[in-house]
């Protein structure tokens, strides 16, 4: 089957692009041909549609040519099944959603809409939206169509989609290739020596530098651990090499200042290491992984840390509590409550920080670190492997085949003007 994957961008290091890359590799292993269609912020796309790029501000007036170009691609490639990632849910480019829905309505073929993020999750976006934009969202974002299978990445999203739109959805959580082979020639000790970290305890954060990642909570933990151990604790931020500049410079400056106040050494690795260094080598440097995100759609970096069998410091964000924690993972928890401090950064209670340090030192003292790593890896291999994703993909492809053969789809009277029967968001 020839499958088209459509997103605002592909081949980058954001969570959606990473998941698309995994799906592409797996679909190709399953014998399908995959065509990637993206906006201009891309690497490796087969087709680029300039108007798919998310604009700096939302506007409903400019003319876009997305639908016309999708038809050109469809005629040339004869796509049998489209996977639409985030365009129909994000809400930051509503004109793109309108164009894609109108294209699919005319095409009358099965399609899969994969929703990683929803516009109503962005409180600042919703609070500043006028009546016209909200009406536009209601009509074109998250449309109910008989040809459209709807997919989300966590149970909270599935429940909210049903509550707001009465739309049933499938849940495809983030996955990881646990058969991946890392660089066998890499020696963490030599890189530690190069960075001057021979005797240090290394706490590693591998996320983008944006406020919702809660990086300051990891710094607070590192400072408390350093005080308890009476030895140097270094806090490293290691990201993909095309993120050499922190995404939120203002937030990064606050982190630098906070690290100085705490007396913790903080290093931003993409500015230090060259192209001979693999992103995955970050994890092999670390003693502890810091993952104190305030909000995540699922948890790519959590699964990466599990793969490397590292102890993980976690702030229990809502999806972690709902979908990940119940699986039985053992983590160093910072709890699920935080507040904004006077410096504008997040903080948890000193008691929580102390408890987290106690857990790590207890695991270390009892020789439990390896056992925890092995246990977490087994859980992830069961629930978040490519094998699990393959089963999900096979199910939606079977359903698409059924819909394609069904006279019901071809005779169903629908148009782009129909509105959902019930809409709260």
BALO-616458 format. One record per residue: x, y, z of N, C-alpha, C in turn; residue in three letters. Coordinates in steps of 0.05 Angstrom, whole numbers, padded with zeros to 5 digits, always signed. Layout:
% residues N
XYZXYZXYZala;...
This chain:
% residues 425
+00017-00024+00000+00000+00000+00000+00018+00025+00000unk;+00009+00045-00015+00024+00071-00015+00010+00089+00006unk;+00026+00098+00025+00016+00113+00048+00029+00141+00048unk;+00013+00161+00051+00023+00189+00053+00022+00198+00082unk;+00043+00211+00091+00044+00222+00118+00047+00252+00116unk;+00028+00267+00128+00027+00296+00125+00030+00309+00152unk;+00048+00329+00153+00053+00344+00178+00065+00371+00171unk;+00063+00389+00190+00075+00416+00186+00105+00414+00181unk;+00118+00394+00193+00147+00391+00189+00154+00362+00194unk;+00175+00352+00181+00185+00325+00185+00216+00326+00187unk;+00227+00304+00198+00256+00302+00199+00269+00320+00220unk;+00254+00332+00237+00265+00350+00258+00266+00335+00284unk;+00271+00350+00307+00274+00337+00332+00251+00341+00352unk;+00229+00353+00342+00206+00355+00359+00193+00328+00362unk;+00176+00324+00383+00165+00298+00388+00148+00286+00365unk;+00133+00303+00351+00116+00293+00329+00134+00283+00307unk;+00155+00298+00300+00173+00289+00278+00187+00263+00285unk;+00194+00260+00310+00208+00235+00319+00189+00212+00316unk;+00164+00215+00324+00144+00193+00322+00138+00187+00293unk;+00137+00207+00276+00132+00203+00247+00155+00186+00236unk;+00180+00192+00243+00203+00177+00233+00201+00148+00241unk;+00192+00142+00266+00189+00114+00275+00167+00100+00258unk;+00145+00114+00254+00123+00102+00238+00132+00097+00209unk;+00147+00116+00198+00156+00112+00171+00174+00087+00168unk;+00193+00085+00186+00211+00061+00185+00195+00035+00188unk;+00176+00035+00207+00161+00011+00212+00143+00004+00189unk;+00129+00024+00178+00111+00019+00155+00127+00008+00131unk;+00151+00019+00127+00168+00009+00105+00177-00020+00110unk;+00183-00026+00135+00190-00054+00142+00166-00073+00137unk;+00142-00062+00140+00118-00078+00136+00112-00081+00106unk;+00128-00069+00089+00124-00072+00060+00109-00049+00046unk;+00102-00028+00061+00088-00006+00049+00108+00015+00038unk;+00098+00031+00019+00114+00053+00009+00104+00079+00022unk;+00122+00094+00033+00114+00118+00048+00123+00143+00034unk;+00105+00162+00031+00110+00188+00019+00107+00209+00041unk;+00128+00225+00046+00128+00245+00067+00122+00272+00054unk;+00101+00286+00065+00094+00313+00055+00095+00332+00079unk;+00109+00354+00075+00115+00372+00097+00115+00401+00089unk;+00114+00418+00109+00120+00446+00105+00150+00450+00100unk;+00159+00475+00097+00187+00479+00090+00207+00473+00112unk;+00199+00472+00138+00217+00465+00159+00219+00434+00160unk;+00237+00423+00145+00237+00394+00141+00265+00384+00134unk;+00268+00358+00137+00292+00345+00127+00283+00317+00118unk;+00285+00312+00092+00279+00286+00081+00251+00283+00070unk;+00235+00305+00068+00208+00303+00057+00209+00297+00027unk;+00190+00282+00017+00187+00277-00011+00175+00301-00026unk;+00157+00314-00012+00143+00338-00023+00142+00359-00002unk;+00146+00384-00010+00145+00407+00008+00122+00425-00001unk;+00104+00431+00017+00082+00450+00012+00088+00475+00029unk;+00097+00497+00017+00105+00520+00033+00084+00530+00052unk;+00058+00530+00044+00037+00541+00060+00030+00524+00085unk;+00043+00500+00087+00038+00484+00111+00053+00494+00135unk;+00072+00512+00131+00087+00523+00154+00069+00538+00173unk;+00072+00533+00199+00056+00546+00219+00063+00576+00219unk;+00044+00594+00216+00050+00623+00216+00056+00633+00244unk;+00071+00655+00246+00078+00666+00272+00054+00674+00288unk;+00033+00682+00275+00007+00689+00288-00016+00678+00271unk;-00038+00672+00284-00061+00660+00270-00076+00681+00254unk;-00081+00675+00229-00097+00692+00212-00116+00675+00195unk;-00140+00685+00191-00159+00670+00175-00163+00682+00147unk;-00147+00702+00140-00152+00717+00115-00133+00709+00092unk;-00108+00701+00097-00091+00697+00073-00099+00673+00057unk;-00095+00674+00031-00100+00651+00013-00078+00631+00014unk;-00084+00606+00017-00064+00585+00017-00070+00565-00006unk;-00050+00551-00014-00052+00533-00037-00047+00504-00029unk;-00054+00497-00005-00048+00470+00005-00065+00450-00010unk;-00091+00455-00012-00109+00435-00025-00100+00430-00054unk;-00094+00450-00068-00086+00447-00096-00061+00429-00098unk;-00041+00434-00081-00017+00419-00082-00021+00390-00072unk;-00039+00386-00053-00045+00359-00044-00057+00343-00068unk;-00074+00356-00084-00086+00342-00107-00064+00335-00127unk;-00045+00353-00131-00023+00347-00149-00007+00322-00140unk;-00002+00321-00114+00012+00298-00102-00004+00273-00105unk;-00030+00275-00099-00048+00252-00100-00049+00241-00129unk;-00051+00258-00149-00053+00248-00176-00027+00235-00185unk;-00004+00246-00175+00022+00235-00183+00028+00209-00168unk;+00022+00208-00142+00031+00185-00125+00009+00164-00121unk;-00016+00173-00125-00039+00154-00120-00038+00143-00092unk;-00037+00161-00072-00037+00153-00044-00062+00137-00038unk;-00059+00115-00024-00083+00099-00017-00092+00104+00012unk;-00074+00114+00029-00082+00120+00057-00065+00143+00067unk;-00079+00164+00077-00065+00187+00088-00065+00186+00118unk;-00041+00191+00130-00038+00196+00159-00034+00226+00162unk;-00052+00240+00176-00051+00269+00180-00042+00273+00209unk;-00018+00283+00213-00008+00287+00240-00012+00316+00250unk;-00027+00319+00270-00030+00344+00286-00044+00367+00271unk;-00046+00367+00245-00057+00389+00230-00086+00394+00238unk;-00101+00372+00243-00129+00374+00249-00135+00378+00279unk;-00115+00382+00295-00120+00385+00324-00104+00408+00337unk;-00082+00416+00326-00064+00435+00339-00077+00463+00341unk;-00090+00472+00319-00104+00497+00320-00088+00522+00314unk;-00062+00519+00310-00045+00542+00305-00044+00550+00275unk;-00054+00532+00258-00056+00538+00229-00083+00528+00219unk;-00105+00541+00228-00132+00532+00221-00137+00531+00191unk;-00125+00549+00176-00129+00548+00147-00119+00523+00135unk;-00097+00512+00145-00086+00487+00136-00106+00464+00142unk;-00118+00465+00166-00138+00445+00173-00161+00446+00153unk;-00171+00469+00147-00193+00472+00128-00186+00461+00101unk;-00163+00467+00091-00154+00458+00065-00152+00427+00064unk;-00141+00416+00086-00137+00387+00087-00164+00373+00088unk;-00182+00383+00105-00209+00370+00107-00224+00372+00081unk;-00223+00394+00067-00236+00397+00041-00224+00378+00021unk;-00198+00374+00022-00185+00355+00004-00194+00327+00009unk;-00195+00319+00035-00203+00292+00042-00233+00288+00036unk;-00250+00308+00040-00278+00305+00033-00282+00299+00004unk;-00267+00312-00013-00269+00307-00042-00256+00280-00050unk;-00235+00273-00036-00221+00248-00042-00238+00223-00036unk;-00252+00224-00014-00270+00203-00006-00255+00176-00004unk;-00232+00177+00010-00216+00153+00016-00212+00152+00046unk;-00207+00129+00057-00201+00127+00085-00175+00143+00092unk;-00175+00154+00116-00152+00169+00125-00150+00166+00156unk;-00127+00172+00166-00122+00170+00195-00112+00197+00205unk;-00126+00208+00225-00118+00233+00237-00105+00227+00264unk;-00079+00234+00266-00064+00228+00291-00061+00255+00306unk;-00072+00256+00329-00073+00281+00345-00053+00279+00368unk;-00031+00294+00366-00011+00295+00388-00017+00317+00407unk;-00028+00339+00397-00033+00363+00414-00060+00375+00406unk;-00074+00387+00425-00100+00399+00420-00099+00429+00426unk;-00114+00444+00410-00114+00473+00413-00123+00481+00441unk;-00142+00466+00453-00153+00474+00479-00133+00469+00502unk;-00111+00454+00496-00090+00451+00516-00072+00475+00519unk;-00073+00493+00499-00056+00517+00499-00074+00540+00510unk;-00073+00544+00536-00090+00563+00550-00086+00591+00539unk;-00061+00599+00533-00056+00625+00523-00069+00629+00495unk;-00069+00608+00479-00080+00609+00453-00110+00612+00454unk;-00123+00597+00471-00152+00598+00474-00162+00624+00486unk;-00147+00634+00506-00156+00658+00520-00154+00683+00502unk;-00137+00682+00482-00134+00705+00464-00150+00702+00438unk;-00164+00680+00435-00178+00675+00410-00205+00689+00410unk;-00211+00702+00387-00237+00715+00384-00259+00696+00376unk;-00283+00706+00374-00306+00690+00367-00303+00676+00340unk;-00293+00691+00320-00291+00680+00293-00272+00657+00293unk;-00249+00659+00307-00229+00637+00307-00241+00613+00321unk;-00255+00617+00343-00267+00595+00358-00287+00580+00341unk;-00303+00595+00325-00322+00582+00307-00308+00567+00285unk;-00285+00578+00276-00269+00565+00255-00258+00538+00266unk;-00248+00539+00291-00238+00515+00304-00260+00494+00305unk;-00283+00502+00314-00305+00483+00318-00313+00469+00291unk;-00310+00484+00270-00318+00473+00244-00296+00456+00231unk;-00271+00464+00233-00250+00451+00217-00230+00435+00233unk;-00227+00440+00259-00209+00424+00275-00225+00400+00286unk;-00213+00377+00285-00225+00352+00295-00252+00346+00283unk;-00254+00346+00256-00280+00340+00243-00288+00311+00247unk;-00314+00307+00248-00324+00279+00249-00331+00271+00220unk;-00318+00251+00210-00322+00241+00183-00322+00211+00183unk;-00339+00198+00167-00340+00169+00166-00314+00156+00156unk;-00299+00171+00140-00274+00159+00129-00250+00163+00147unk;-00253+00178+00169-00231+00187+00186-00228+00171+00211unk;-00207+00155+00214-00200+00143+00239-00184+00163+00256unk;-00192+00166+00281-00180+00186+00299-00162+00172+00319unk;-00137+00182+00321-00117+00170+00339-00106+00191+00357unk;-00103+00184+00383-00090+00202+00402-00067+00186+00416unk;-00052+00200+00433-00028+00187+00444-00030+00181+00474unk;-00053+00188+00486-00056+00182+00515-00086+00181+00522unk;-00092+00169+00545-00120+00165+00553-00133+00192+00560unk;-00118+00211+00571-00130+00237+00578-00141+00250+00553unk;-00125+00249+00531-00134+00261+00506-00158+00246+00495unk;-00159+00220+00497-00181+00205+00487-00207+00212+00502unk;-00204+00214+00528-00228+00221+00545-00238+00250+00538unk;-00219+00268+00535-00226+00296+00529-00238+00299+00501unk;-00228+00284+00482-00239+00285+00455-00268+00275+00455unk;-00273+00254+00471-00300+00244+00472-00318+00264+00487unk;-00308+00276+00508-00325+00295+00523-00332+00319+00507unk;-00313+00330+00492-00317+00355+00477-00332+00350+00450unk;-00325+00328+00436-00335+00325+00409-00350+00299+00404unk;-00352+00282+00425-00365+00256+00421-00351+00241+00399unk;-00325+00242+00398-00309+00227+00378-00294+00205+00392unk;-00298+00181+00382-00283+00158+00392-00256+00157+00380unk;-00235+00151+00396-00208+00151+00385-00193+00126+00394unk;-00173+00119+00379-00154+00098+00386-00130+00111+00400unk;-00116+00096+00417-00093+00107+00432-00068+00093+00422unk;-00050+00108+00410-00024+00099+00403-00003+00114+00420unk;+00007+00103+00441+00027+00117+00457+00054+00120+00442unk;+00071+00137+00452+00098+00139+00441+00112+00112+00444unk;+00130+00106+00426+00145+00081+00426+00175+00087+00423unk;+00190+00065+00427+00219+00067+00423+00230+00041+00411unk;+00251+00044+00395+00263+00020+00384+00283+00008+00404unk;+00274-00010+00420+00291-00022+00440+00311-00042+00430unk;+00311-00046+00403+00332-00062+00391+00354-00045+00379unk;+00352-00019+00383+00372-00001+00372+00400-00007+00382unk;+00420-00006+00364+00448-00010+00371+00461+00017+00374unk;+00473+00022+00397+00487+00048+00402+00516+00045+00394unk;+00530+00067+00391+00558+00067+00382+00575+00050+00400unk;+00585+00027+00390+00601+00010+00408+00629+00021+00414unk;+00638+00040+00398+00665+00050+00403+00666+00073+00423unk;+00642+00083+00431+00641+00105+00449+00648+00097+00478unk;+00666+00112+00490+00674+00107+00518+00666+00131+00535unk;+00646+00128+00552+00637+00150+00569+00660+00162+00586unk;+00679+00146+00594+00700+00156+00611+00717+00176+00597unk;+00723+00172+00571+00739+00191+00556+00725+00217+00553unk;+00699+00217+00548+00684+00242+00544+00681+00256+00571unk;+00677+00241+00593+00676+00254+00619+00703+00268+00625unk;+00725+00255+00617+00751+00267+00622+00753+00293+00605unk;+00744+00291+00580+00745+00315+00562+00729+00338+00573unk;+00707+00332+00587+00690+00353+00598+00698+00360+00627unk;+00718+00347+00637+00727+00353+00665+00708+00342+00685unk;+00695+00319+00679+00675+00308+00697+00683+00282+00709unk;+00709+00276+00711+00718+00250+00720+00706+00241+00746unk;+00706+00259+00766+00697+00252+00793+00669+00262+00799unk;+00656+00274+00780+00629+00286+00785+00607+00265+00783unk;+00585+00271+00797+00560+00257+00792+00546+00273+00771unk;+00537+00260+00749+00525+00274+00727+00494+00270+00726unk;+00480+00292+00728+00451+00293+00724+00446+00304+00696unk;+00431+00289+00680+00428+00296+00651+00399+00303+00645unk;+00395+00324+00630+00369+00332+00620+00371+00332+00589unk;+00354+00317+00575+00357+00315+00546+00333+00327+00531unk;+00319+00345+00543+00296+00358+00530+00304+00384+00517unk;+00285+00396+00502+00289+00423+00493+00288+00442+00517unk;+00299+00466+00514+00300+00485+00536+00276+00504+00533unk;+00253+00495+00544+00229+00511+00544+00216+00508+00572unk;+00201+00528+00581+00191+00528+00609+00176+00504+00617unk;+00160+00492+00599+00144+00469+00608+00160+00444+00614unk;+00186+00444+00609+00203+00422+00615+00212+00422+00644unk;+00207+00444+00659+00212+00444+00687+00241+00439+00695unk;+00260+00448+00679+00288+00441+00683+00298+00450+00710unk;+00287+00472+00720+00296+00483+00746+00292+00463+00768unk;+00272+00445+00766+00267+00425+00786+00290+00405+00787unk;+00301+00399+00764+00325+00382+00763+00349+00395+00775unk;+00352+00422+00771+00374+00436+00783+00371+00436+00814unk;+00347+00439+00824+00343+00439+00853+00351+00412+00864unk;+00344+00390+00850+00352+00363+00859+00382+00360+00858unk;+00395+00370+00837+00424+00368+00835+00438+00383+00858unk;+00427+00406+00865+00439+00422+00887+00437+00407+00914unk;+00413+00395+00919+00409+00381+00944+00426+00356+00945unk;+00429+00342+00922+00446+00318+00921+00475+00326+00926unk;+00484+00348+00914+00511+00357+00918+00517+00363+00947unk;+00498+00376+00960+00501+00382+00989+00502+00357+01006unk;+00486+00337+01000+00485+00313+01015+00511+00296+01011unk;+00520+00295+00987+00544+00279+00981+00570+00292+00989unk;+00569+00319+00989+00594+00333+00994+00614+00331+00971unk;+00604+00326+00947+00621+00324+00924+00607+00337+00900unk;+00621+00341+00879+00611+00356+00856+00589+00341+00841unk;+00568+00355+00836+00546+00345+00819+00543+00364+00795unk;+00546+00354+00771+00544+00371+00747+00517+00365+00733unk;+00504+00387+00725+00478+00385+00711+00483+00391+00681unk;+00478+00371+00665+00483+00373+00636+00457+00375+00621unk;+00455+00393+00602+00433+00394+00583+00443+00384+00556unk;+00434+00361+00548+00444+00349+00523+00420+00346+00504unk;+00421+00359+00482+00399+00358+00463+00409+00349+00436unk;+00390+00346+00417+00398+00340+00390+00416+00362+00379unk;+00435+00356+00362+00455+00375+00354+00444+00398+00337unk;+00419+00395+00326+00408+00419+00311+00394+00437+00330unk;+00395+00432+00356+00384+00450+00377+00408+00464+00391unk;+00428+00473+00376+00451+00485+00389+00445+00511+00403unk;+00423+00523+00396+00414+00548+00410+00389+00541+00426unk;+00389+00546+00452+00365+00540+00468+00340+00553+00456unk;+00318+00537+00455+00294+00546+00441+00281+00571+00455unk;+00285+00572+00481+00274+00595+00496+00297+00609+00511unk;+00310+00628+00497+00334+00641+00509+00329+00655+00535unk;+00305+00667+00538+00299+00681+00564+00298+00661+00587unk;+00285+00639+00582+00283+00617+00602+00311+00606+00608unk;+00327+00603+00588+00354+00592+00592+00371+00612+00609unk;+00368+00637+00605+00383+00657+00622+00374+00655+00651unk;+00348+00650+00655+00339+00646+00683+00352+00621+00695unk;+00354+00600+00679+00366+00575+00689+00396+00579+00696unk;+00410+00594+00680+00438+00600+00685+00441+00615+00712unk;+00424+00635+00716+00425+00650+00741+00418+00633+00765unk;+00398+00616+00762+00389+00599+00783+00411+00578+00790unk;+00424+00567+00770+00446+00548+00775+00469+00561+00791unk;+00475+00586+00784+00496+00601+00799+00488+00605+00828unk;+00463+00612+00832+00453+00616+00860+00455+00590+00876unk;+00449+00567+00863+00450+00541+00876+00478+00531+00879unk;+00497+00541+00864+00524+00531+00864+00527+00505+00849unk;+00510+00501+00828+00512+00477+00812+00523+00484+00784unk;+00542+00469+00775+00553+00473+00749+00534+00462+00728unk;+00526+00479+00709+00508+00472+00687+00522+00475+00661unk;+00521+00454+00644+00534+00454+00618+00513+00449+00596unk;+00514+00465+00575+00496+00460+00552+00512+00447+00530unk;+00510+00420+00528+00528+00404+00512+00528+00411+00482unk;+00505+00418+00469+00506+00423+00441+00525+00446+00433unk;+00532+00463+00452+00551+00485+00447+00580+00476+00451unk;+00583+00453+00463+00610+00444+00470+00620+00422+00451unk;+00602+00403+00444+00610+00379+00430+00606+00382+00400unk;+00622+00368+00385+00622+00371+00356+00605+00349+00343unk;+00608+00347+00316+00591+00329+00300+00599+00300+00304unk;+00622+00295+00316+00631+00267+00321+00617+00255+00345unk;+00600+00271+00357+00586+00262+00382+00557+00256+00375unk;+00547+00232+00383+00520+00224+00378+00502+00233+00401unk;+00477+00240+00394+00458+00247+00415+00455+00225+00436unk;+00456+00200+00427+00452+00178+00446+00475+00176+00465unk;+00498+00186+00459+00521+00186+00477+00516+00202+00502unk;+00497+00222+00500+00489+00237+00524+00482+00219+00547unk;+00465+00199+00541+00455+00182+00562+00476+00165+00575unk;+00496+00158+00560+00517+00141+00571+00537+00157+00589unk;+00535+00183+00588+00550+00200+00607+00538+00201+00634unk;+00512+00196+00636+00496+00204+00659+00495+00183+00681unk;+00493+00193+00705+00486+00176+00728+00456+00177+00734unk;+00444+00199+00729+00415+00203+00734+00404+00219+00711unk;+00379+00212+00702+00366+00228+00682+00345+00246+00695unk;+00346+00271+00689+00326+00291+00699+00304+00293+00678unk;+00279+00287+00687+00256+00290+00669+00232+00302+00685unk;+00235+00327+00693+00215+00339+00710+00194+00356+00695unk;+00186+00346+00672+00167+00361+00655+00141+00367+00670unk;+00131+00391+00665+00105+00398+00677+00082+00388+00660unk;+00087+00385+00634+00067+00374+00615+00081+00360+00592unk;+00071+00337+00585+00080+00322+00561+00055+00308+00549unk;+00055+00305+00523+00035+00289+00510+00038+00260+00517unk;+00063+00251+00519+00068+00224+00529+00095+00225+00543unk;+00118+00218+00529+00143+00219+00543+00166+00205+00528unk;+00174+00218+00505+00196+00206+00489+00221+00203+00505unk;+00229+00225+00519+00255+00224+00534+00254+00204+00557unk;+00230+00200+00568+00227+00180+00589+00234+00152+00578unk;+00224+00146+00555+00229+00120+00543+00259+00117+00535unk;+00271+00139+00526+00299+00138+00520+00316+00132+00545unk;+00309+00145+00567+00323+00140+00593+00319+00111+00602unk;+00295+00100+00597+00290+00072+00605+00307+00053+00588unk;+00310+00060+00562+00327+00043+00545+00355+00041+00555unk;+00366+00063+00566+00393+00063+00576+00395+00054+00605unk;+00372+00046+00616+00370+00035+00643+00381+00053+00665unk;+00375+00079+00662+00384+00099+00681+00362+00105+00701unk;+00369+00112+00726+00348+00122+00745+00337+00149+00735unk;+00311+00153+00738+00298+00176+00726+00284+00193+00747unk;+00291+00218+00748+00278+00238+00765+00254+00249+00750unk;+00230+00246+00761+00205+00253+00747+00188+00271+00764unk;+00178+00293+00751+00155+00307+00762+00131+00294+00750unk;+00111+00286+00766+00089+00270+00756+00068+00287+00742unk;+00074+00293+00717+00056+00308+00700+00031+00291+00694unk;+00009+00303+00686-00017+00289+00685-00016+00263+00669unk;-00003+00263+00645-00003+00239+00628+00014+00217+00641unk;+00036+00225+00654+00052+00206+00669+00035+00191+00690unk;+00020+00207+00705+00003+00195+00726-00018+00177+00714unk;-00029+00184+00691-00052+00169+00680-00043+00145+00664unk;-00021+00147+00649-00015+00126+00629+00012+00111+00635unk;+00031+00124+00647+00058+00112+00650+00061+00100+00678unk;+00056+00115+00699+00059+00106+00726+00044+00080+00732unk;+00019+00077+00722+00004+00052+00728+00017+00027+00717unk;+00035+00030+00697+00049+00006+00686+00068-00007+00706unk;+00076+00008+00727+00093-00003+00747+00122+00006+00747unk;+00128+00027+00732+00155+00038+00731+00164+00048+00759unk;+00189+00044+00765+00201+00056+00789+00217+00081+00782unk;+00210+00103+00794+00223+00128+00788+00229+00143+00813unk;+00245+00164+00811+00250+00182+00833+00231+00205+00830unk;+00210+00205+00847+00188+00224+00842+00191+00250+00857unk;+00184+00272+00843+00182+00298+00855+00153+00305+00861unk;+00135+00286+00860+00107+00291+00865+00094+00304+00841unk;+00070+00314+00845+00054+00326+00822+00045+00354+00828unk;+00056+00367+00848+00048+00394+00855+00072+00412+00854unk;+00069+00435+00841+00090+00455+00840+00078+00483+00840unk;+00094+00503+00845+00084+00530+00844+00106+00548+00832unk;+00098+00572+00824+00117+00591+00813+00130+00606+00835unk;+00156+00607+00836+00170+00621+00857+00175+00650+00849unk;+00188+00665+00867+00192+00694+00862+00210+00699+00838unk;+00227+00680+00831+00245+00684+00808+00231+00677+00781unk;+00206+00669+00783+00191+00662+00758+00195+00633+00750unk;+00210+00617+00765+00214+00589+00759+00197+00572+00777unk;+00193+00547+00769+00177+00528+00785+00193+00517+00808unk;+00179+00510+00829+00191+00498+00852+00172+00478+00865unk;+00183+00457+00877+00167+00438+00894+00177+00442+00922unk;+00164+00429+00941+00171+00433+00969+00199+00422+00975unk;+00214+00434+00993+00240+00423+01001+00237+00394+01011unk;+00215+00387+01023+00211+00359+01032+00211+00340+01008unk;+00199+00349+00986+00199+00332+00962+00227+00328+00951unk;+00242+00349+00950+00270+00348+00940+00286+00329+00958unk;+00283+00332+00984+00298+00315+01003+00290+00286+00999unk;+00264+00281+00996+00255+00253+00992+00266+00241+00966unk;+00268+00257+00945+00279+00247+00920+00309+00240+00923unk;+00323+00257+00937+00352+00251+00942+00354+00225+00959unk;+00337+00222+00979+00337+00198+00996+00333+00173+00980unk;+00314+00174+00961+00309+00151+00944+00333+00143+00928unk;+00345+00163+00914+00369+00156+00898+00391+00145+00914unk;+00397+00157+00937+00419+00147+00954+00413+00120+00965unk;+00387+00115+00971+00379+00088+00981+00383+00067+00960unk;+00375+00073+00935+00379+00054+00913+00409+00049+00909unk;+00424+00070+00911+00453+00067+00907+00466+00050+00929unk;+00458+00056+00954+00469+00042+00977+00462+00012+00976unk;+00437+00005+00968+00428-00022+00968+00434-00037+00942unk;+00449-00024+00924+00456-00037+00899+00431-00042+00881unk;+00411-00024+00883+00386-00028+00870+00384-00015+00843unk;+00403+00002+00836+00401+00018+00811+00399+00000+00787unk;+00415-00021+00785+00414-00038+00762+00388-00053+00760unk;+00378-00063+00783+00352-00077+00784+00329-00060+00775unk;+00329-00034+00783+00308-00016+00775+00309-00011+00745unk;+00334-00008+00734+00337-00004+00706+00327-00027+00689unk;+00333-00051+00698+00324-00075+00684+00294-00078+00685unk;+00282-00073+00708+00253-00075+00711+00239-00055+00693unk;+00248-00030+00693+00235-00010+00676+00237-00017+00647unk;+00260-00028+00638+00263-00035+00610+00244-00057+00602unk;+00240-00077+00619+00221-00098+00612+00192-00087+00609unk;+00185-00069+00626+00158-00057+00624+00155-00042+00598unk;+00175-00026+00591+00174-00010+00566+00173-00028+00542unk;+00189-00049+00542+00189-00068+00519+00162-00080+00514unk;+00146-00084+00536+00120-00095+00533+00100-00075+00522unk;+00101-00050+00531+00080-00031+00526+00087-00010+00505unk;+00113-00005+00501+00121+00018+00484+00142+00011+00463unk;+00141-00014+00453+00160-00022+00433+00149-00019+00405unk;+00166-00022+00385+00157-00021+00358+00138-00044+00351unk;+00141-00066+00366+00122-00088+00362+00094-00080+00370unk;+00091-00065+00392+00065-00054+00400+00054-00035+00379unk;+00071-00017+00369+00062+00002+00348+00054-00013+00323unk;+00068-00034+00316+00061-00049+00292+00033-00060+00294unk;+00026-00070+00317-00001-00081+00320-00022-00059+00317unk;-00016-00035+00327-00035-00012+00324-00038-00005+00294unk;-00015-00003+00280-00016+00005+00252-00030-00016+00235unk;-00025-00042+00241-00039-00063+00226-00069-00060+00229unk;-00078-00053+00254-00107-00051+00259-00120-00028+00243unk;-00107-00005+00241-00119+00018+00227-00117+00013+00197unk;-00097-00002+00187-00095-00008+00159-00117-00028+00151unk;-00122-00047+00168-00144-00066+00163-00171-00051+00162unk;-00175-00033+00180-00200-00017+00180-00202+00000+00155unk;-00179+00011+00147-00180+00027+00122-00187+00010+00098unk;-00176-00014+00097-00183-00033+00075-00213-00039+00075unk;-00224-00043+00099-00253-00048+00101-00269-00025+00091unk;-00261+00000+00099-00276+00023+00091-00273+00028+00060unk;-00250+00022+00050-00246+00026+00021-00265+00007+00005unk;-00269-00017+00015-00285-00036+00000-00315-00032+00005unk;-00321-00015+00026-00348-00013+00034-00364+00006+00017unk;-00387-00003+00007-00405+00015-00008-00415+00037+00010unk;-00415+00032+00036-00426+00052+00055-00410+00078+00054unk;-00383+00076+00053-00367+00100+00052-00373+00117+00027unk;-00375+00103+00004-00379+00117-00021-00407+00129-00024unk;-00426+00119-00009-00453+00129-00011-00461+00147+00012unk;-00442+00151+00031-00450+00167+00055-00452+00196+00047unk;-00474+00210+00053-00477+00238+00046-00465+00257+00066unk;-00441+00266+00060-00429+00286+00078-00415+00307+00061unk;-00410+00329+00074-00396+00351+00060-00381+00367+00080unk;-00364+00385+00071-00348+00401+00088-00364+00421+00105unk;-00390+00424+00098-00406+00443+00112-00419+00431+00137unk;-00418+00405+00140-00431+00393+00163-00415+00399+00188unk;-00429+00403+00211-00416+00409+00236-00420+00386+00255unk;-00402+00382+00275-00406+00361+00294-00432+00365+00309unk;-00444+00343+00317-00470+00344+00330-00469+00357+00358unk;-00445+00355+00370-00442+00367+00396-00414+00377+00399unk;-00410+00401+00408-00384+00412+00410-00382+00430+00435unk;-00362+00424+00452-00358+00440+00476-00333+00457+00474unk;-00315+00451+00455-00289+00464+00455-00283+00481+00431unk;
